[in-house]
């Protein structure tokens, strides 16, 4: 998603992509984790936030060129804070929020999905 959101996925459909990813990750966690499903989901999202934020910062010029609406929003919200610093600050916050969501999804999935037998 880090690279895809820079080049291909517009901001308007990004939430749908994330929903699909969260559902898939929750199912995998529910089937493969031995316990602590919420924590697994939370940690996956935290690591993902590092990857996404890094990709957006490394490819910043391309990201901003393809996401004009977000650039305007960052400029309004940030005031004198640079857009890169704004991304660096908001990335972990979004990672925590998405971690709570994925953790909840994984916990719920663990209650409804049978575990894969040990191979």
N, C-alpha and C positions, 0 to 999 in steps of 0.2 A: 504494500500500500504506500510505503514511503516514496518509492519511485513513481508508482502509478498516479499518485495524487499530484506529483510535480508535472507530469507530462500528459496524462490521459483523462483522469477522472475529474470532472468539474465539481465544484463545491456543492452544487445542488443535489447531486446524486451520491455524494460521498457517504451520507448517513445510511443509505440503503446498503451500500457495500459493507460498511462497518457492522450493520445488523447481521448480514449474512456471515461475515467473519466471526462475530461473537457467537452465533449459533453453532457454527462448525467447531470452533475452539471449545465451546462448552461441551459439546458431544464428545469430542476427543478426550478432554479432561475427565469427563464422567466415566468414560470407558477405560481409560488407561491409568488414572491416578489411584493410588491405594487409599487415599483419604485426603483430608484438608483441601477439599475441592475449591472452596472460596479462596483460600490462600494461593493455590495454583493459578486460578484465574486472575487474581490480583497481580501476581508476579509476572505472568505472561504480558499483561497490559503495561506494566511498568517497563519491562524490557522493550516492548514494542514502542513505547513513547520515546525511549532513547534512540532507537533506530529511525523512527519517523522524524523526530526533531533533527537528528543529525543529517538525514537526507535533505530535509527542507533547508537547513542552514548551508550545507555544502552546495546545493543547487539553487541557492536563494534567488539569483537573478532570473532564472528560468521559471521558478515557482511564482514569483511576483508577476512576471510577464503573463503567465497563464491564469492568474487569480487576481484580477484588478479589483474586484469587490472586496476581497480580503485585505488588499493593500490599503484601500481607502479606510476600511474599518480600523486597521492597525494604526494608521496615521491619526485618526480621530481619537482613539482610545489612548494611544501612547503619549501624545503631546510631544515632549522633547526626547522621549526614549526612542532609540533607533529600532526599526522593525526587526532586525536580527536579535537584538536584546529582548524585544517583546516576545519573539518566538522562543527564545531560550527560557524565558520565565514561564510562559503559558504552556509549553510542551509538557513539563512535569505535572502541572496542575491538571491538564487534560488527561495525562497518563493515570493519575490518581482517580479521577472521576470515572474514566473508562475501566479502570481496574475494579472499582466498586461494582460497576455494571457487569463486567465479565465474571467477576467472582460470584455475584448473585446468579447469573445465568448458569455457571458451572455447578453451583450448589443445587439449584433447581433441577438441572439435568441429571445430577447424581441420584436424585430421588425418583426419577422416572425411567432412566435408561439402565439396562442390564450391563454389567461389566463384561468385557471380553474375557473369555477363558484364558488361562495362562498357557502360552505356547511353548 
